[in-house]
Amino acid sequence: MTSSETFLRRAIALAAAAREAGNPPFGSLLVGPDGEVLVEAQNTTITESNISYHPELKLAVWAARELTPEVAAGTTMYTSCQPCEMCTGALARSGLGNVVYALSNEQFSTLKTTPGFPAVPQHGPALFEEARVPVDGYYN
């Protein structure tokens, strides 16, 4: 058994624990460059009444706060399911080096018998000249 399989099985166990606790079944762990588990998390969106408490997002926030950019770049997140769009955005900003998942979003979709969340209509862009002022130059 490879270390990746071991870590993925731990992520799956964390997902099972999340489900047992009344939360959606997702779990993740972050492994450092030396192969040591740095931190683990499971979904707690229900028990903590916070829609953002996905394990991938929790670990991305932890890494951005606790790790240097060099160490973060050498980490690998192992997660029970492919990260959602919200978590993918956080992962990109966190500087983590790699993500390995057990279940793809496509595979996950085949296991669901209820529809996903409805899309929220978005309208724009509007007021470009005004909205650009606080942004212009920030990312240079």
Secondary structure by P-SEA (a helix, b strand, c coil): ccaaaaaaaaaaaaaaaaaaacccccccccccccccccccccccccccccccccaaaaaaaaaaacccaaaaaabbbbbcccccaaaaaaaaaaccccccccccaaaaaaaccccccccccccccccccccccccccccc
